[in-house]
């Protein structure tokens, strides 16, 4: 029996994102569901900036970048590393795709959009001057550690007594993938959906807390304690590619190009690999 989807994301947070735009996001306190901008943080000794490739001195330059919330950990490390190597200030706004798309079209500001998939660029394609593939975004079936419900495939999600959390099916890449995968498996109308939420990290936290039995999330978000991945779940056909999109409203072309070059470096690829991503061919 399918329950009505409960929205964990507060409507007010979405409204705030639409009103403030990307320019105002930099001054607010980061929140878990609204677009959030991490405070500028110094890289840890021996970590960020280590073995950095040749880069220009960009002291006095600032990049404004939008990034899907599920990529916060690796991308913040990349941003910190670039700042350490060049002196460029990195203002990164993390949010779900729908919120970022609204900010771009409302504010018409920003240098780059690191999206969860190429499909998420379509609503803002008139603002995208070019894009390049970075890494593969791999969806997985996540369950509580120990897999107490013995879920071995997508079909197991339709079993009686199994509860599921999915991403927002309208505004998040992982939510759209979950709906398509469950629909293709013929069970979307049969699963018991406890809630929909804004980001994959929130879903991983909910699984670890026992708020549901399973979730379809990104592989890199399964590093939370209390969560494990179901192997060979049938989601292999739904792997996406994360693009780095340059925005036509960019205010600092030199810094943007330097960062694009930096994204090709071995140091950056090592960061992605460390968090469970695969480099796009």
Backbone bond lengths (Angstrom), bond angles and torsions (degrees), N, CA, C in turn:
res aa  C-N    CA-C-N  psi(-1)  N-CA   C-N-CA  omega(-1)  CA-C   N-CA-C  phi
1 X - - - 1.452 - - 1.515 109.24 -
2 X 1.283 117.88 128.96 1.451 121.83 -177.14 1.513 110.33 -91.86
3 X 1.304 117.80 131.11 1.447 122.16 176.59 1.515 109.95 -92.35
4 X 1.320 116.92 160.90 1.443 120.47 176.10 1.520 109.32 -67.06
5 X 1.317 116.31 142.75 1.450 120.60 -179.25 1.520 109.63 -71.29
6 X 1.339 116.13 130.85 1.456 121.93 178.48 1.511 108.65 -98.02
7 X 1.301 119.74 123.31 1.469 122.34 179.96 1.506 110.89 -80.10
8 X 1.323 117.36 111.68 1.455 120.33 175.23 1.529 110.57 -76.61
9 X 1.319 116.33 -33.47 1.452 120.06 -179.83 1.511 110.44 -68.37
10 X 1.316 118.63 126.66 1.449 122.90 -179.60 1.516 110.07 -72.09
11 X 1.312 115.94 135.11 1.458 120.02 179.97 1.516 110.43 -62.64
12 X 1.299 116.44 -33.26 1.454 120.02 -179.22 1.503 112.36 -63.28
13 X 1.343 117.09 -33.50 1.457 119.78 179.77 1.512 110.61 -66.14
14 X 1.338 115.79 -39.77 1.460 119.58 178.44 1.516 110.06 -64.90
15 X 1.328 116.22 -43.93 1.452 120.21 179.34 1.504 111.14 -59.31
16 X 1.324 116.74 -41.10 1.456 120.27 179.97 1.511 111.15 -62.79
17 X 1.345 115.40 -37.81 1.462 119.13 -179.92 1.513 111.05 -64.03
18 X 1.331 116.80 -38.04 1.451 121.00 -178.71 1.514 111.18 -69.77
19 X 1.329 116.61 -34.39 1.453 120.62 -174.97 1.512 111.51 -80.43
20 X 1.343 117.28 -45.18 1.451 120.10 -172.05 1.508 113.02 -76.49
21 X 1.336 117.99 -34.41 1.443 120.20 -176.93 1.509 110.88 70.84
22 X 1.348 115.53 177.00 1.459 118.33 -173.61 1.500 112.02 -71.72
23 X 1.301 118.99 -26.74 1.451 119.82 -178.89 1.501 112.37 -64.81
24 X 1.334 118.55 -41.51 1.450 121.18 -177.63 1.502 112.68 -78.27
25 X 1.330 117.63 -19.68 1.458 119.83 -175.45 1.513 112.52 -63.45
26 X 1.323 117.31 -24.29 1.455 119.47 -174.60 1.509 113.25 -71.62
27 X 1.331 119.21 -18.01 1.449 120.54 -175.27 1.506 113.20 -99.09
28 X 1.324 118.32 -9.95 1.454 120.86 -176.01 1.506 112.11 -87.89
29 X 1.325 115.59 167.95 1.450 121.45 175.07 1.512 109.08 -81.23
30 X 1.316 117.26 135.09 1.464 121.29 -177.66 1.510 110.51 -62.53
31 X 1.340 115.72 137.03 1.453 121.83 175.90 1.510 108.88 -126.18
32 X 1.334 116.36 160.65 1.459 120.21 -171.40 1.515 113.19 -74.76
33 X 1.338 118.60 -29.76 1.452 119.14 -174.30 1.516 112.59 -107.96
34 X 1.334 118.41 -33.55 1.449 121.12 178.79 1.521 109.11 -78.80
35 X 1.352 117.77 162.15 1.456 118.84 175.75 1.515 109.25 -54.34
36 X 1.321 117.45 129.09 1.449 119.51 -175.55 1.507 110.94 -127.24
37 X 1.320 115.24 145.26 1.445 120.56 179.90 1.507 107.84 -118.39
38 X 1.308 116.05 122.40 1.447 118.69 -177.77 1.511 109.55 -72.00
39 X 1.336 117.38 141.63 1.454 119.33 176.80 1.512 109.77 -64.72
40 X 1.331 115.89 151.83 1.447 119.30 178.87 1.512 108.77 -63.47
41 X 1.313 116.11 126.05 1.452 119.94 -176.94 1.516 110.30 -125.94
42 X 1.309 115.09 143.76 1.457 119.41 178.91 1.510 109.38 -75.58
43 X 1.324 119.44 135.71 1.460 121.46 178.77 1.512 110.24 -65.59
44 X 1.338 115.07 149.44 1.443 119.91 179.33 1.523 109.86 -70.74
45 X 1.324 116.33 147.22 1.450 121.17 179.92 1.517 110.12 -57.43
46 X 1.320 115.90 133.42 1.455 120.39 175.93 1.506 113.96 77.95
47 X 1.360 118.00 4.96 1.456 119.77 -177.63 1.517 109.33 -116.67
48 X 1.367 116.44 -90.09 1.453 119.68 -177.91 1.528 110.10 -61.77
49 X 1.322 115.52 135.92 1.447 121.15 177.87 1.518 113.85 87.04
50 X 1.314 118.77 -5.63 1.457 122.75 -178.96 1.523 109.84 -66.08
51 X 1.320 116.33 131.31 1.465 122.60 179.28 1.522 111.60 53.72
52 X 1.320 116.16 40.31 1.460 120.19 -178.14 1.520 110.50 -67.32
53 X 1.341 118.36 142.42 1.458 121.01 177.67 1.520 109.98 -69.97
54 X 1.336 116.84 168.64 1.453 120.90 177.80 1.520 109.50 -59.51
55 X 1.327 116.05 125.97 1.457 120.87 -178.13 1.517 109.34 -139.80
56 X 1.328 117.78 153.34 1.465 120.94 -179.50 1.522 111.64 -76.51
57 X 1.316 115.57 163.69 1.460 120.88 173.39 1.524 107.96 -81.51
58 X 1.335 115.84 113.29 1.463 121.04 -177.58 1.523 111.40 -114.80
59 X 1.320 116.67 27.72 1.459 120.41 176.82 1.526 109.34 -58.10
60 X 1.325 116.56 130.87 1.457 121.17 -177.44 1.513 113.69 94.45
61 X 1.332 117.20 -9.92 1.464 121.81 176.83 1.530 109.71 -93.24
62 X 1.327 116.23 155.03 1.466 121.89 178.19 1.522 109.50 -139.37
63 X 1.324 116.03 133.68 1.461 121.25 173.90 1.518 109.81 -109.75
64 X 1.330 116.40 136.08 1.457 123.04 175.34 1.529 107.39 -108.54
65 X 1.323 116.02 114.50 1.459 121.07 -172.86 1.519 110.47 -126.40
66 X 1.327 116.30 138.74 1.464 122.79 173.56 1.525 107.91 -102.91
67 X 1.329 116.28 138.86 1.463 119.65 -178.63 1.522 109.92 -144.24
68 X 1.324 116.68 138.43 1.455 120.83 176.27 1.518 111.20 -56.63
69 X 1.335 116.69 138.38 1.464 121.37 -173.51 1.519 112.93 -60.99
70 X 1.322 117.71 -29.59 1.454 120.66 -178.95 1.515 113.48 -66.52
71 X 1.329 116.74 -15.84 1.467 121.15 -178.52 1.522 112.46 -103.53
72 X 1.325 117.55 16.01 1.461 121.49 -173.86 1.526 113.02 -54.86
73 X 1.328 117.78 -49.72 1.470 120.07 -174.24 1.530 112.94 -62.43
74 X 1.340 118.90 -54.89 1.464 117.35 -178.97 1.517 112.98 -66.62
75 X 1.337 116.76 -39.36 1.459 117.32 -174.55 1.519 111.51 -72.18
76 X 1.329 118.33 -34.00 1.455 118.80 177.02 1.524 110.83 -65.21
77 X 1.328 115.81 -36.06 1.466 119.19 176.37 1.525 110.67 -65.12
78 X 1.334 116.35 -39.53 1.462 120.77 177.38 1.526 110.45 -65.03
79 X 1.333 116.47 -44.13 1.462 120.74 -179.88 1.525 111.34 -63.01
80 X 1.327 116.81 -43.24 1.465 120.88 178.37 1.529 111.11 -62.88
81 X 1.325 115.63 -39.09 1.459 120.65 179.83 1.525 110.98 -64.93
82 X 1.334 116.64 -42.62 1.464 120.59 179.49 1.523 110.55 -65.40
83 X 1.322 116.85 -40.94 1.461 120.16 178.11 1.524 110.78 -62.13
84 X 1.333 116.54 -43.03 1.463 120.37 -179.99 1.526 111.34 -63.54
85 X 1.329 116.82 -34.26 1.462 121.11 -176.79 1.519 113.22 -80.83
86 X 1.344 117.17 -28.39 1.465 120.10 -171.39 1.517 114.96 -121.91
87 X 1.327 117.81 -21.46 1.458 120.61 -174.07 1.512 113.49 86.39
88 X 1.329 117.54 -0.71 1.467 121.48 -179.47 1.524 110.30 -72.87
89 X 1.327 116.99 131.38 1.459 120.89 175.31 1.525 109.10 -72.90
90 X 1.330 116.85 138.89 1.461 121.92 -176.41 1.523 109.28 -120.63
91 X 1.312 116.94 103.76 1.462 122.28 176.61 1.529 108.25 -98.23
92 X 1.323 116.27 103.53 1.466 121.42 -174.33 1.523 110.03 -111.80
93 X 1.318 116.47 125.18 1.457 122.68 176.39 1.522 108.80 -102.44
94 X 1.333 117.11 121.81 1.464 122.70 179.26 1.526 109.30 -104.83
95 X 1.325 116.57 128.57 1.465 121.36 -179.39 1.517 108.50 -164.28
96 X 1.341 116.78 177.60 1.457 118.04 174.34 1.524 109.30 -80.05
97 X 1.313 116.22 166.34 1.462 121.17 -171.64 1.520 112.48 -59.70
98 X 1.339 117.23 -41.92 1.453 120.22 -178.60 1.515 112.51 -61.50
99 X 1.313 116.55 -40.90 1.459 120.52 179.16 1.525 111.43 -67.57
100 X 1.330 116.38 -41.55 1.460 119.85 178.99 1.520 110.88 -64.87
101 X 1.319 117.05 -44.02 1.466 120.34 178.82 1.525 110.79 -58.16
102 X 1.331 116.81 -41.75 1.463 120.93 178.77 1.523 111.03 -64.53
103 X 1.326 117.04 -40.95 1.465 120.18 179.71 1.520 111.75 -64.64
104 X 1.325 116.59 -41.40 1.464 119.68 -179.46 1.521 110.72 -63.63
105 X 1.328 116.85 -47.20 1.463 119.75 -176.78 1.521 112.34 -72.56
106 X 1.332 117.22 -28.06 1.464 120.49 -179.51 1.525 111.71 -81.01
107 X 1.328 116.63 -46.87 1.467 120.33 -175.34 1.524 113.12 -88.17
108 X 1.337 116.29 -27.19 1.462 121.92 -174.69 1.523 110.66 52.33
109 X 1.319 114.84 43.49 1.456 122.57 177.63 1.523 109.60 -131.80
110 X 1.305 116.20 155.93 1.457 120.99 176.41 1.510 111.81 126.25
111 X 1.331 114.89 154.79 1.459 120.97 -178.26 1.522 113.32 -103.92
112 X 1.351 116.77 -37.13 1.458 119.80 -176.60 1.522 111.00 -148.51
113 X 1.330 115.38 156.61 1.462 123.38 176.05 1.525 107.09 -130.32
114 X 1.339 115.98 114.46 1.462 121.66 174.67 1.523 106.23 -95.30
115 X 1.322 116.74 100.42 1.463 122.00 -170.60 1.525 111.46 -96.75
116 X 1.332 115.19 158.12 1.456 120.52 179.69 1.512 113.73 -70.10
117 X 1.326 116.89 -20.96 1.462 121.82 176.89 1.517 108.36 -163.60
118 X 1.327 116.41 162.54 1.460 120.67 179.97 1.521 111.38 -62.64
119 X 1.332 116.93 -29.64 1.469 120.62 -179.97 1.522 112.04 -61.61
120 X 1.338 116.41 -29.16 1.464 119.95 -177.70 1.522 112.43 -74.02
121 X 1.313 117.98 -7.00 1.461 120.85 176.10 1.526 112.10 -85.09
122 X 1.324 117.38 -18.43 1.468 120.42 -174.55 1.522 113.54 -59.35
123 X 1.354 119.82 -43.38 1.468 118.96 179.96 1.530 113.77 -64.97
124 X 1.338 117.61 -16.69 1.467 120.35 179.86 1.528 110.68 -122.25
125 X 1.328 116.63 24.15 1.462 120.06 -173.96 1.527 112.69 -60.69
126 X 1.328 117.93 -27.01 1.466 119.83 178.82 1.528 111.81 -71.03
127 X 1.338 116.77 -13.20 1.465 121.29 178.81 1.528 111.93 -102.30
128 X 1.326 117.37 -3.92 1.465 121.70 -176.50 1.526 109.97 -97.53
129 X 1.331 116.24 119.38 1.460 120.07 179.68 1.523 111.84 -88.61
130 X 1.341 117.03 -31.00 1.463 121.85 176.05 1.521 108.39 -165.89
131 X 1.329 115.91 162.04 1.462 119.77 176.75 1.522 109.40 -147.86
132 X 1.325 115.17 154.57 1.461 121.01 179.04 1.515 108.91 -136.76
133 X 1.333 116.16 144.99 1.461 121.09 179.40 1.520 109.78 -75.10
134 X 1.340 116.16 136.08 1.459 121.10 179.38 1.524 111.71 -106.92
135 X 1.318 115.89 -70.79 1.465 121.33 -175.63 1.523 110.01 -141.39
136 X 1.317 115.26 166.16 1.457 120.83 177.47 1.524 110.16 -84.41
137 X 1.325 115.08 138.60 1.461 122.29 177.40 1.528 106.78 -105.75
138 X 1.331 116.25 112.86 1.464 121.22 -168.46 1.527 111.11 -107.99
139 X 1.347 117.88 113.44 1.465 120.00 176.88 1.524 110.83 -79.42
140 X 1.322 116.07 143.76 1.468 120.85 179.51 1.521 109.57 -138.10
141 X 1.319 114.59 161.95 1.460 121.40 173.62 1.522 107.20 -94.12
142 X 1.326 116.32 115.67 1.463 121.81 -177.55 1.523 110.32 -106.92
143 X 1.319 115.68 141.61 1.467 122.01 179.00 1.526 108.49 -135.40
144 X 1.337 115.39 171.35 1.453 119.85 175.46 1.530 109.61 -64.93
145 X 1.314 115.89 148.54 1.464 120.15 178.50 1.524 110.64 -54.85
146 X 1.319 114.95 134.48 1.455 120.13 -176.72 1.505 113.29 90.60
147 X 1.345 116.42 -12.13 1.468 122.15 178.35 1.530 111.62 47.02
148 X 1.348 117.40 61.85 1.468 120.42 -174.83 1.526 114.60 -60.98
149 X 1.343 118.36 -24.79 1.464 120.51 178.80 1.528 111.76 -92.76
150 X 1.325 117.52 3.55 1.467 123.00 177.31 1.530 111.42 52.71
151 X 1.313 115.86 50.33 1.463 121.96 178.90 1.527 108.31 -85.55
152 X 1.320 117.25 120.15 1.462 120.91 -175.70 1.526 113.84 -116.00
153 X 1.330 117.39 -6.31 1.461 120.89 -179.04 1.518 108.89 -162.45
154 X 1.332 116.18 174.81 1.460 120.17 176.35 1.520 110.91 -59.57
155 X 1.324 116.94 -36.56 1.467 120.41 -178.96 1.521 111.27 -58.31
156 X 1.321 116.82 -30.99 1.454 120.30 -179.40 1.512 113.58 -66.76
157 X 1.333 116.77 -17.27 1.461 120.27 179.41 1.522 112.10 -70.79
158 X 1.326 116.61 -18.84 1.464 120.65 -179.40 1.521 112.60 -89.37
159 X 1.328 116.77 -1.68 1.462 120.04 179.82 1.529 110.57 -68.90
160 X 1.319 115.47 148.94 1.460 120.50 179.91 1.528 110.23 -62.19
161 X 1.318 115.18 135.41 1.455 120.21 177.52 1.513 115.14 88.04
162 X 1.335 117.98 0.12 1.462 121.71 178.25 1.527 109.20 -98.20
163 X 1.313 116.56 123.32 1.464 120.84 -179.30 1.525 110.23 -106.76
164 X 1.326 115.34 148.51 1.460 121.93 -171.78 1.525 110.48 -132.89
165 X 1.327 116.16 143.22 1.462 122.70 170.10 1.521 107.41 -115.37
166 X 1.320 117.18 134.65 1.462 120.51 177.06 1.524 109.47 -128.85
167 X 1.322 115.43 160.66 1.453 120.14 175.05 1.516 110.33 -72.38
168 X 1.310 116.08 162.11 1.460 120.72 178.33 1.530 108.86 -57.24
169 X 1.318 116.35 122.57 1.466 120.65 -172.52 1.521 113.03 -75.91
170 X 1.325 117.46 -9.07 1.460 120.58 179.79 1.523 113.13 -103.54
171 X 1.340 117.76 -29.32 1.465 119.42 -170.59 1.519 115.54 -119.04
172 X 1.347 118.87 -4.77 1.464 119.43 -178.76 1.522 111.52 -124.69
173 X 1.330 118.18 141.44 1.465 120.54 177.66 1.523 112.52 -58.10
174 X 1.334 117.35 -43.07 1.462 119.60 -177.23 1.523 111.27 -68.85
175 X 1.329 117.26 -31.81 1.459 120.04 176.09 1.518 112.01 -67.79
176 X 1.319 116.11 -40.62 1.460 120.73 178.28 1.527 110.87 -65.50
177 X 1.339 115.83 -39.51 1.461 119.68 177.63 1.520 110.46 -64.29
178 X 1.334 116.59 -43.43 1.466 120.44 -179.90 1.524 110.77 -59.29
179 X 1.325 116.59 -45.61 1.468 119.56 -179.69 1.527 110.73 -62.73
180 X 1.328 117.15 -44.25 1.468 119.76 -178.44 1.518 111.02 -65.72
181 X 1.335 116.87 -43.86 1.466 120.02 -178.62 1.522 111.15 -63.79
182 X 1.329 116.44 -42.72 1.467 120.27 179.84 1.523 111.05 -69.57
183 X 1.334 116.45 -35.55 1.466 120.47 177.43 1.527 110.23 -67.92
184 X 1.335 116.22 -45.13 1.464 120.09 178.67 1.527 111.49 -60.90
185 X 1.334 115.84 -32.04 1.471 120.40 179.32 1.521 111.87 -81.97
186 X 1.339 116.39 -5.06 1.462 121.10 178.51 1.512 114.68 75.27
187 X 1.344 117.19 23.26 1.473 118.85 -175.56 1.527 113.57 -126.88
188 X 1.341 118.11 6.53 1.470 118.34 -176.84 1.526 111.84 -57.72
189 X 1.316 117.31 -38.39 1.467 120.93 -179.20 1.522 112.68 -83.96
190 X 1.322 116.98 1.06 1.465 120.10 -177.33 1.530 112.92 -110.43
191 X 1.327 117.24 -16.92 1.462 119.36 -176.68 1.523 110.75 -78.90
192 X 1.317 114.70 153.00 1.461 121.98 178.87 1.522 107.96 -95.61
193 X 1.327 116.23 98.96 1.460 121.13 -177.67 1.523 109.31 -89.33
194 X 1.319 115.57 115.57 1.458 120.65 -179.96 1.516 111.39 -76.47
195 X 1.317 116.56 -39.53 1.461 120.05 -176.05 1.513 110.44 -165.37
196 X 1.321 115.17 160.64 1.461 120.90 167.09 1.519 106.19 -118.06
197 X 1.312 115.83 149.61 1.460 119.57 -175.29 1.513 110.24 -140.70
198 X 1.308 116.46 172.84 1.451 120.42 -170.32 1.515 114.68 -80.01
199 X 1.322 117.96 -36.45 1.459 119.74 -172.32 1.519 112.21 -136.40
200 X 1.334 115.45 156.93 1.464 120.94 178.09 1.528 112.58 -63.71
201 X 1.341 119.98 -39.73 1.469 118.36 176.62 1.521 113.03 -58.97
202 X 1.325 117.61 -36.66 1.465 120.26 177.60 1.522 110.92 -64.23
203 X 1.327 116.66 -37.34 1.461 119.44 178.93 1.521 111.26 -67.94
204 X 1.329 117.10 -39.87 1.461 120.32 177.89 1.520 110.65 -61.47
205 X 1.330 116.06 -41.12 1.463 120.70 178.30 1.520 110.83 -63.05
206 X 1.337 116.69 -40.91 1.464 120.95 -179.73 1.526 111.38 -65.29
207 X 1.331 116.99 -39.90 1.468 120.36 178.06 1.522 110.08 -64.02
208 X 1.324 116.58 -46.29 1.462 120.71 -179.66 1.523 111.52 -60.95
209 X 1.342 116.45 -31.48 1.464 121.30 -179.17 1.524 112.40 -83.70
210 X 1.339 117.28 -2.94 1.454 120.72 178.74 1.509 114.55 79.01
211 X 1.339 117.10 19.17 1.460 120.58 -179.63 1.529 112.12 -77.50
212 X 1.312 117.08 -14.67 1.468 122.77 175.38 1.523 107.55 -158.64
213 X 1.323 115.65 167.63 1.466 120.21 -176.80 1.521 113.32 -87.63
214 X 1.323 116.99 -28.32 1.464 119.56 -174.40 1.519 110.51 -155.13
215 X 1.327 114.49 163.69 1.463 121.33 175.70 1.516 108.60 -156.63
216 X 1.314 116.02 151.48 1.457 121.32 171.66 1.521 106.24 -99.09
217 X 1.337 115.95 111.95 1.456 121.22 -175.78 1.523 109.61 -136.40
218 X 1.324 116.22 178.74 1.457 120.30 177.27 1.521 110.36 -79.37
219 X 1.316 115.98 146.82 1.463 122.11 -177.54 1.521 112.08 -54.66
220 X 1.336 116.98 -41.74 1.461 119.91 -174.67 1.527 113.34 -67.90
221 X 1.335 116.86 -15.74 1.464 120.07 -179.44 1.518 112.72 -90.62
222 X 1.327 116.69 4.56 1.469 120.61 -179.57 1.521 112.46 -93.26
223 X 1.342 116.26 18.05 1.458 118.81 178.09 1.519 112.13 -84.66
224 X 1.342 116.61 -2.03 1.463 120.29 -179.89 1.525 110.44 -70.98
225 X 1.312 116.11 141.64 1.458 120.32 177.12 1.522 109.08 -64.37
226 X 1.328 116.48 136.55 1.455 120.56 179.76 1.508 113.96 95.98
227 X 1.351 116.97 6.31 1.467 121.73 -178.29 1.525 109.18 -128.90
228 X 1.328 116.95 139.57 1.461 120.67 173.84 1.521 109.92 -138.26
229 X 1.327 115.79 161.45 1.462 122.52 -176.45 1.520 110.44 -99.30
230 X 1.333 115.99 137.56 1.463 121.89 173.48 1.525 107.73 -85.69
231 X 1.312 117.61 117.15 1.462 121.42 -179.15 1.529 111.12 -72.18
232 X 1.340 115.29 148.91 1.472 121.79 176.03 1.522 111.68 52.01
233 X 1.324 115.28 49.23 1.467 120.24 -176.09 1.518 113.31 -82.27
234 X 1.335 117.86 -12.01 1.453 120.49 -177.82 1.514 113.41 99.99
235 X 1.333 117.76 8.53 1.463 120.91 -178.85 1.528 112.67 -96.56
236 X 1.320 116.75 5.44 1.462 119.95 -176.54 1.532 112.57 -62.23
237 X 1.314 117.22 -27.46 1.464 120.85 -178.22 1.524 112.95 -79.84
238 X 1.321 117.47 -0.76 1.464 120.77 -174.78 1.527 112.48 -113.64
239 X 1.322 116.88 17.90 1.464 121.26 178.22 1.529 109.83 -66.53
240 X 1.315 116.49 135.94 1.458 122.71 -179.99 1.527 110.17 -113.79
241 X 1.324 115.65 171.09 1.461 121.17 176.63 1.520 109.52 -117.73
242 X 1.325 116.12 129.99 1.461 121.89 178.90 1.529 108.99 -82.50
243 X 1.342 118.12 121.93 1.457 120.26 177.99 1.529 111.83 -101.42
244 X 1.321 115.18 153.54 1.464 121.52 168.34 1.517 106.20 -104.77
245 X 1.326 116.46 110.21 1.461 121.21 -175.89 1.523 110.62 -102.35
246 X 1.320 116.44 127.49 1.459 121.58 173.88 1.519 108.70 -83.95
247 X 1.326 116.49 134.25 1.459 121.14 -177.57 1.526 110.64 -97.29
248 X 1.320 115.60 140.36 1.464 120.73 -179.04 1.521 112.38 -68.15
249 X 1.337 117.09 -17.51 1.464 120.88 179.04 1.525 111.78 -89.13
250 X 1.317 117.59 10.81 1.464 122.00 -179.45 1.520 110.96 -56.70
251 X 1.338 115.38 136.54 1.463 120.97 -179.14 1.522 112.62 -101.05
252 X 1.332 117.47 -6.61 1.467 120.38 -177.26 1.524 109.18 -140.28
253 X 1.312 115.66 85.08 1.464 120.75 -174.63 1.528 112.11 -67.44
254 X 1.335 117.23 -36.18 1.463 119.81 -178.69 1.526 111.04 -64.99
255 X 1.331 116.66 -46.76 1.465 120.61 -179.92 1.522 110.57 -66.37
256 X 1.320 116.19 -38.67 1.467 119.66 179.40 1.523 110.73 -62.44
257 X 1.326 117.27 -45.28 1.463 119.80 -179.63 1.523 111.21 -65.38
258 X 1.326 116.36 -37.73 1.464 119.50 177.90 1.526 110.69 -63.50
259 X 1.327 116.55 -38.29 1.461 119.67 179.49 1.522 110.79 -70.98
260 X 1.321 117.40 -38.21 1.464 120.43 176.07 1.528 110.42 -59.86
261 X 1.331 116.57 -42.57 1.463 120.12 177.28 1.527 110.36 -63.60
262 X 1.327 116.05 -39.22 1.464 121.21 -178.76 1.528 111.10 -64.30
263 X 1.329 116.63 -34.18 1.463 120.65 179.99 1.525 112.23 -64.24
264 X 1.336 116.98 -18.56 1.465 120.69 178.42 1.524 112.74 -85.93
265 X 1.323 117.35 -5.95 1.460 120.58 -172.54 1.522 112.25 -74.66
266 X 1.320 114.83 156.83 1.458 120.32 177.35 1.512 112.45 -63.75
267 X 1.343 117.30 -33.37 1.462 120.32 178.84 1.523 111.26 -60.65
268 X 1.329 115.75 -43.89 1.465 119.97 -179.56 1.523 110.39 -67.86
269 X 1.315 117.22 -41.12 1.462 119.58 178.74 1.526 111.41 -61.83
270 X 1.323 116.81 -36.02 1.463 120.29 177.28 1.528 111.45 -63.48
271 X 1.318 116.40 -36.81 1.468 119.89 177.96 1.523 110.12 -64.48
272 X 1.331 116.68 -47.74 1.470 119.64 178.53 1.524 110.80 -57.84
273 X 1.326 116.65 -46.60 1.465 120.91 -178.11 1.526 111.42 -62.29
274 X 1.309 116.44 -36.77 1.467 120.79 -179.75 1.521 111.49 -60.75
275 X 1.332 116.66 -31.14 1.461 120.98 -178.34 1.529 113.24 -95.32
276 X 1.323 117.38 10.80 1.455 120.09 173.01 1.511 116.12 94.19
277 X 1.327 118.11 8.05 1.463 120.75 177.53 1.527 109.74 -85.02
278 X 1.322 116.21 165.16 1.458 122.27 173.53 1.520 108.09 -119.26
279 X 1.311 116.91 138.05 1.453 121.12 -177.50 1.526 109.86 -69.40
280 X 1.331 116.48 133.01 1.464 121.11 179.02 1.518 109.54 -71.45
281 X 1.312 115.84 141.27 1.466 120.31 -179.60 1.522 110.38 -81.25
